[in-house]
Amino acid sequence: MLQRLIRVTVLLGLFGGAAMAADNRIDLLRPDAPELAAHGDYKIGVRTVKLSNPNQINILKVEAGKELPRYDRPLTVEVWYPAEPTDGASKTYDVFLRDGKTKVQITGQAMRDAAPQKTAGALPLVIISHGYPGNRFLLSHLAENLATKGYVVASIDHTDSTYADKAAFGSTLVNRSLDQHFVLKEMDRFGSEASHFLAGLVDASRTAIVGYSMGGYGAVITSGGGVTQASTEYPWGAPEKTLEVMLAGSDSHKAMMDPRIKASVAIAPWGMNTGFWAADGLAEIKIPMMFIAGSADDVSGYENGTKAIYDNTVNSERYLLTFAHANHNAAAPMPAPVESWEAVETLDFIPFDHYADAVWDSVRMNNITQHFVTAFLGKYLRKDAEAAGYLDLIEDSNSGVYAIEKDGTVKPEHNYWKGFQNRTAKGLTLMHAKPAAN
């Protein structure tokens, strides 16, 4: 108890008592943030939507040799969108910490339940999928950032996979991609329903999936990466071969492919290091993909994980952004709420460890991710030629030469990463490969 009081006293000294909750901001921009990390021109709103996917397999109740049980699978989705300014609207979110019991507040720019800005027109859709466990707010910094730039963003609470309801891993394996597809279907429907707040605001024919860890696993499958036969038979995995619907080369997996999905971002996607994909399954991915990872990822793996997926996605135009020496928490998680710095009785680690990286500052990683995801979605969802220029870079940021005169004249030797301030493009690599020739 004394140790806990000492920690709290230190935090109060660092942050000030009244500022504790206010400091949990998800919209921070460091002075050295790359250019496209900046927020866009739109004011944004946020609403919580409850969905139910009918007649799904209830993985938690599957029994060997018995008929597969069915249920209507509940999903909670947070939706960000351009909105009309609303005086007095709350800009805070009540969220669970990693322990699934402690509630804290985080603060951003989105106005709760604000009226949509219908003059924005039909906007591209981004679907966000968290890790295991996680929740729909883990990547809220990216969700808000993209919404200010004219995207509708839907972030899923994956049932059986959140901090508060974490259950058997098999449910996550089977349901990740299915949840992503269902949310796309529902968001498309909402955009065409005259009475819905999203009516006329969503262009689901231009959709991107953004997934982190197990959300990245789902994004790879949703993008076309069929799984191996061996992965459908793991005794610790999906029961009764319920994952076979996503088997590489199967008619059932081919039927899942949705032409509305134009691009995908997989951050530290889990699964390659445990045999969920092989070259033939990954070769089925045809849409553009951006992979983001830390080179020291000891959960999803790097050389045998994210980079191996990148190497084998041979029929996709793809990018791999790597944070040197970063671990599994690279890029995706929001800054650790200040309350997460305290130990909790139900975890054998400090909750802070779930959000933070030992080498990189979280806000710095968030800003870099916002920059590159903005460029990637601009190129492939909006066909923005200018956005493409932010991806046409030398591979190693450390090798860049900054050579610009005081009057802005660019010298011939200048090849510094576009959008980065002098001396700030460090510790990163961006690999790029085009689809194999047919």
C-alpha distance (Angstrom), angle and dihedral (degrees) to the residues before:
residue distance angle dihedral
M1 . . .
L2 3.81 . .
Q3 3.80 90.7 .
R4 3.81 90.1 51.9
L5 3.81 91.6 50.5
I6 3.79 90.1 50.3
R7 3.82 90.9 52.5
V8 3.80 92.2 49.1
T9 3.81 90.8 48.7
V10 3.79 90.8 51.6
L11 3.81 91.5 49.4
L12 3.79 91.4 48.6
G13 3.77 89.1 52.2
L14 3.78 92.3 49.3
F15 3.78 99.1 43.3
G16 3.81 107.5 16.8
G17 3.81 121.1 -116.6
A18 3.81 96.8 -100.0
A19 3.79 91.7 47.1
M20 3.81 97.3 53.0
A21 3.81 97.0 95.5
A22 3.79 94.7 31.3
D23 3.79 89.8 57.8
N24 3.81 91.4 65.2
R25 3.78 91.6 90.5
I26 3.79 121.4 157.2
D27 3.82 96.5 -170.8
L28 3.80 99.9 66.6
L29 3.80 120.5 143.4
R30 3.77 118.4 -167.8
P31 3.81 117.6 -141.2
D32 3.81 87.7 -114.2
A33 3.81 94.9 51.3
P34 3.81 114.2 135.1
E35 3.78 116.5 -104.7
L36 3.80 102.1 -98.9
A37 3.80 92.8 49.3
A38 3.80 89.1 79.8
H39 3.77 116.9 106.3
G40 3.78 118.2 -102.4
D41 3.78 130.7 -118.8
Y42 3.80 99.6 -92.9
K43 3.77 125.1 98.6
I44 3.79 106.6 -136.4
G45 3.77 140.3 -144.6
V46 3.79 132.5 -162.0
R47 3.79 133.3 -153.4
T48 3.79 135.6 178.1
V49 3.80 115.7 -125.8
K50 3.81 125.6 -166.1
L51 3.81 117.0 -148.3
S52 3.78 136.0 -179.6
N53 3.80 122.9 -157.0
P54 3.82 106.2 -154.5
N55 3.80 127.7 -134.3
Q56 3.78 99.4 6.8
I57 3.80 125.1 158.2
N58 3.80 109.5 -96.3
I59 3.80 97.2 -136.6
L60 3.80 92.8 -173.5
K61 3.81 91.3 62.6
V62 3.80 100.1 41.8
E63 3.82 112.8 129.8
A64 3.79 125.5 -167.3
G65 3.78 114.0 -98.2
K66 3.79 94.4 6.1
E67 3.80 131.3 107.9
L68 3.79 111.4 -84.3
P69 3.84 109.8 -99.6
R70 3.79 117.9 -126.1
Y71 3.79 134.1 -152.1
D72 3.78 142.4 161.9
R73 3.80 101.8 -94.8
P74 3.83 113.3 -138.3
L75 3.80 119.7 -141.8
T76 3.79 129.7 -178.5
V77 3.80 115.4 -153.1
E78 3.80 129.7 -170.7
V79 3.80 112.0 -147.8
W80 3.82 124.6 -160.6
Y81 3.81 121.0 -168.7
P82 3.83 142.3 157.3
A83 3.78 107.6 -78.8
E84 3.76 145.5 -177.5
P85 3.81 115.1 -98.9
T86 3.80 109.4 -92.7
D87 3.79 120.1 -164.3
G88 3.78 114.5 -133.1
A89 3.80 96.0 8.3
S90 3.78 115.6 151.1
K91 3.81 115.7 -109.1
T92 3.78 96.3 -172.4
Y93 3.78 132.8 96.3
D94 3.80 127.3 -150.6
V95 3.79 106.0 -139.4
F96 3.78 139.6 170.4
L97 3.77 120.8 -116.7
R98 3.80 120.8 -131.4
D99 3.82 92.0 -80.9
G100 3.81 90.0 66.0
K101 3.80 92.0 -131.3
T102 3.80 108.6 66.0
K103 3.81 113.2 83.3
V104 3.78 120.7 -155.7
Q105 3.78 137.5 167.3
I106 3.76 125.8 -113.3
T107 3.79 123.9 -171.3
G108 3.78 132.2 -143.9
Q109 3.79 141.6 144.2
A110 3.81 102.6 -84.1
M111 3.80 117.7 109.7
R112 3.78 112.3 -136.2
D113 3.85 112.4 -113.9
A114 3.81 93.4 -11.7
A115 3.80 118.5 167.5
P116 3.82 112.7 -94.6
Q117 3.78 118.7 -109.7
K118 3.78 98.0 -119.6
T119 3.79 93.2 -175.4
A120 3.79 87.2 70.5
G121 3.80 88.5 79.9
A122 3.79 126.5 -148.2
L123 3.79 107.6 -25.6
P124 3.81 133.4 -163.2
L125 3.80 116.6 -94.0
V126 3.81 126.5 -126.3
I127 3.82 119.8 -167.9
I128 3.82 116.4 -159.8
S129 3.79 123.4 -156.9
H130 3.83 122.3 -169.1
G131 3.80 132.8 -146.8
Y132 3.82 132.0 -97.2
P133 2.90 105.8 -61.8
G134 3.77 105.7 11.9
N135 3.77 138.9 104.8
R136 3.77 142.3 -127.8
F137 3.81 92.2 -86.4
L138 3.81 98.7 55.2
L139 3.83 91.5 92.9
S140 3.81 95.0 30.1
H141 3.81 90.7 123.6
L142 3.81 89.1 63.8
A143 3.81 92.9 40.8
E144 3.79 92.8 55.6
N145 3.78 92.8 43.1
L146 3.80 92.9 53.9
A147 3.80 93.3 44.4
T148 3.82 90.3 56.8
K149 3.82 86.5 56.8
G150 3.79 95.6 55.4
Y151 3.79 106.1 -85.7
V152 3.78 129.9 124.7
V153 3.79 106.5 -133.3
A154 3.80 125.8 -161.9
S155 3.81 117.4 -171.0
I156 3.80 117.9 -168.4
D157 3.79 131.8 -139.9
H158 3.82 97.8 -148.7
T159 3.81 107.4 -144.4
D160 3.85 113.6 -121.1
S161 3.81 88.6 18.2
T162 3.81 106.9 71.3
Y163 3.78 127.9 99.2
A164 3.80 89.8 -104.6
D165 3.82 100.4 45.2
K166 3.82 105.5 26.1
A167 3.80 108.4 163.4
A168 3.81 141.1 156.4
F169 3.81 113.8 -15.3
G170 3.81 90.7 -132.9
S171 3.78 89.9 71.3
T172 3.80 90.2 57.6
L173 3.82 91.9 47.8
V174 3.80 93.6 52.9
N175 3.78 101.4 34.6
R176 3.81 105.9 43.0
S177 3.78 98.1 83.9
L178 3.82 92.6 33.3
D179 3.81 90.5 55.1
Q180 3.80 91.2 49.5
H181 3.80 91.8 51.6
F182 3.79 93.0 46.7
V183 3.82 93.7 50.2
L184 3.81 89.2 50.9
K185 3.80 89.9 52.4
E186 3.80 92.4 49.3
M187 3.79 95.1 45.3
D188 3.80 89.4 51.6
R189 3.81 89.3 50.8
F190 3.80 92.5 49.0
G191 3.80 90.5 52.9
S192 3.79 90.9 59.5
E193 3.82 98.5 42.6
A194 3.78 109.2 98.6
S195 3.81 93.4 -149.9
H196 3.79 96.7 49.4
F197 3.80 121.6 99.1
L198 3.83 88.5 -126.1
A199 3.81 94.2 53.1
G200 3.79 109.5 139.1
L201 3.82 91.5 -2.7
V202 3.83 100.9 92.5
D203 3.78 127.5 69.2
A204 3.81 99.5 -171.2
S205 3.80 90.8 177.6
R206 3.83 84.1 78.7
T207 3.79 102.6 52.5
A208 3.80 131.9 153.1
I209 3.80 128.5 -170.0
V210 3.82 119.1 -142.1
G211 3.80 114.2 -170.2
Y212 3.79 134.4 173.9
S213 3.81 124.2 -155.2
M214 3.83 103.7 -40.3
G215 3.80 86.7 9.9
G216 3.82 85.6 55.9
Y217 3.81 88.8 50.0
G218 3.79 87.8 54.9
A219 3.80 91.7 45.7
V220 3.81 91.4 54.9
I221 3.82 91.0 52.2
T222 3.81 92.9 43.4
S223 3.81 89.4 50.3
G224 3.81 91.5 55.2
G225 3.80 106.9 -82.8
G226 3.78 105.4 137.9
V227 3.82 116.0 -157.5
T228 3.81 128.4 -118.9
Q229 3.80 124.3 -98.5
A230 3.80 89.5 -120.1
S231 3.82 92.1 57.7
T232 3.80 91.0 56.4
E233 3.82 89.9 58.4
Y234 3.82 102.8 48.3
P235 3.82 109.0 130.8
W236 3.82 89.5 -139.3
G237 3.81 93.5 46.3
A238 3.78 136.0 67.6
P239 3.82 110.8 -19.0
E240 3.80 125.8 -120.1
K241 3.82 93.0 7.1
T242 3.81 91.4 -69.3
L243 3.82 89.0 150.8
E244 3.81 92.3 63.9
V245 3.81 90.2 93.2
M246 3.82 85.1 76.2
L247 3.81 96.7 46.4
A248 3.81 114.6 140.8
G249 3.78 111.9 -98.8
S250 3.81 94.3 9.4
D251 3.79 122.0 134.8
S252 3.81 89.2 -127.7
H253 3.79 93.1 58.1
K254 3.80 93.1 43.6
A255 3.81 88.4 52.9
M256 3.81 89.6 57.3
M257 3.81 93.4 62.3
D258 3.78 110.3 110.3
P259 3.82 120.8 -159.6
R260 3.79 90.3 -152.5
I261 3.82 88.9 72.6
K262 3.78 104.8 86.2
A263 3.82 102.1 169.0
S264 3.77 142.5 4.5
V265 3.82 138.7 -152.5
A266 3.81 117.5 -156.2
I267 3.81 115.1 -171.0
A268 3.82 113.4 -164.6
P269 3.83 91.4 -24.8
W270 3.79 111.3 -156.4
G271 3.80 123.1 -139.9
M272 3.80 112.0 56.7
N273 3.80 91.5 85.4
T274 3.80 90.0 55.7
G275 3.80 98.2 46.2
F276 3.79 103.0 -98.7
W277 3.80 93.3 133.3
A278 3.76 138.7 35.6
A279 3.79 131.1 -173.9
D280 3.82 94.7 -89.0
G281 3.81 93.5 54.1
L282 3.79 94.9 46.2
A283 3.80 90.8 47.8
E284 3.81 86.5 66.7
I285 3.82 90.4 71.3
K286 3.79 108.5 100.5
I287 3.81 103.8 162.5
P288 3.83 122.9 88.6
M289 3.79 113.8 -88.9
M290 3.77 136.6 -168.4
F291 3.79 117.6 -157.5
I292 3.81 120.9 -163.6
A293 3.79 123.9 -170.3
G294 3.77 148.6 147.3
S295 3.79 115.4 -111.8
A296 3.82 90.6 -132.1
D297 3.82 97.1 49.7
D298 3.81 105.6 150.9
V299 3.83 95.1 178.9
S300 3.81 105.0 51.5
G301 3.79 95.2 15.6
Y302 3.78 125.5 -129.1
E303 3.82 113.1 -137.4
N304 3.80 90.2 27.3
G305 3.79 92.9 31.3
T306 3.79 130.2 33.8
K307 3.80 95.8 6.4
A308 3.81 90.6 48.4
I309 3.81 89.4 53.9
Y310 3.80 89.4 49.3
D311 3.82 91.7 48.8
N312 3.80 93.2 50.6
T313 3.80 98.8 43.4
V314 3.78 86.4 90.1
N315 3.80 98.7 157.3
S316 3.80 95.2 53.7
E317 3.77 130.1 80.2
R318 3.77 97.4 -123.2
Y319 3.78 146.4 174.3
L320 3.80 132.5 -156.4
L321 3.81 116.9 -158.0
T322 3.80 110.9 -168.2
F323 3.80 128.9 -167.2
A324 3.81 106.1 -151.6
H325 3.81 113.4 -120.5
A326 3.82 93.6 -3.9
N327 3.80 119.2 136.5
H328 3.81 131.9 -144.2
N329 3.81 94.7 -57.8
A330 3.79 92.5 65.1
A331 3.80 116.5 137.8
A332 3.79 103.4 -20.9
P333 3.83 114.9 70.2
M334 3.79 119.9 80.5
P335 3.82 116.6 -116.8
A336 3.79 109.8 -69.9
P337 3.82 110.6 -94.7
V338 3.78 109.5 -116.1
E339 3.80 90.2 -117.7
S340 3.81 89.2 61.6
W341 3.81 89.3 69.3
E342 3.82 87.6 76.9
A343 3.81 124.7 83.6
V344 3.81 118.5 -113.5
E345 3.79 126.6 -154.9
T346 3.80 96.2 -125.4
L347 3.82 97.6 57.0
D348 3.80 130.3 61.9
F349 3.82 90.3 -146.4
I350 3.79 135.4 50.6
P351 3.86 108.0 -93.1
F352 3.81 87.7 -128.6
D353 3.82 87.3 74.1
H354 3.81 90.1 65.8
Y355 3.81 92.2 63.0
A356 3.79 107.7 28.1
D357 3.79 138.6 69.7
A358 3.80 125.4 -137.9
V359 3.82 93.5 -133.8
W360 3.81 110.0 25.9
D361 3.79 129.6 57.0
S362 3.81 109.9 -117.9
V363 3.81 95.6 -134.5
R364 3.81 89.9 50.3
M365 3.81 90.4 52.5
N366 3.80 91.7 44.9
N367 3.80 91.2 51.9
I368 3.80 93.1 48.9
T369 3.80 90.3 48.3
Q370 3.81 91.8 49.1
H371 3.81 88.7 51.6
F372 3.79 96.7 50.6
V373 3.80 97.3 38.9
T374 3.82 88.4 50.9
A375 3.80 90.0 52.9
F376 3.82 93.3 44.6
L377 3.81 95.4 48.6
G378 3.78 90.4 42.6
K379 3.78 90.2 56.2
Y380 3.80 99.0 43.6
L381 3.81 105.5 27.6
R382 3.79 99.0 33.2
K383 3.83 100.3 26.9
D384 3.80 88.3 -131.6
A385 3.80 109.0 170.7
E386 3.81 91.7 -164.7
A387 3.81 91.3 55.9
A388 3.79 89.4 53.8
G389 3.80 89.7 63.1
Y390 3.81 90.5 67.6
L391 3.81 89.2 62.1
D392 3.80 97.3 47.3
L393 3.80 96.8 89.0
I394 3.75 142.2 136.2
E395 3.79 107.7 -93.4
D396 3.82 101.4 -117.4
S397 3.80 115.3 52.1
N398 3.79 90.7 -158.9
S399 3.81 89.9 64.3
G400 3.78 94.6 56.8
V401 3.79 119.3 120.5
Y402 3.80 116.2 -145.3
A403 3.79 106.9 -153.1
I404 3.81 113.2 159.8
E405 3.78 125.0 137.3
K406 3.80 121.4 -129.3
D407 3.80 89.3 -103.8
G408 3.81 90.4 56.4
T409 3.79 96.6 -102.5
V410 3.80 110.7 149.8
K411 3.78 115.8 -134.6
P412 3.83 119.9 -139.2
E413 3.80 92.5 -111.1
H414 3.81 94.0 55.8
N415 3.82 110.8 118.6
Y416 3.81 101.1 145.1
W417 3.80 117.3 146.5
K418 3.79 107.4 -81.7
G419 3.80 113.7 -111.9
F420 3.81 95.1 20.6
Q421 3.78 122.2 112.6
N422 3.78 118.4 -123.8
R423 3.82 112.8 -75.8
T424 3.83 93.2 12.3
A425 3.82 103.9 90.6
K426 3.79 95.0 86.3
G427 3.78 136.2 133.9
L428 3.80 95.3 17.2
T429 3.77 138.6 109.0
L430 3.78 129.0 -169.2
M431 3.77 116.4 -162.4
H432 3.81 120.3 -168.4
A433 3.80 130.8 -170.0
K434 3.77 132.1 175.3
P435 3.81 124.6 -139.6
A436 3.77 116.5 -79.8
A437 3.80 114.0 -96.5
N438 3.78 112.3 -96.8
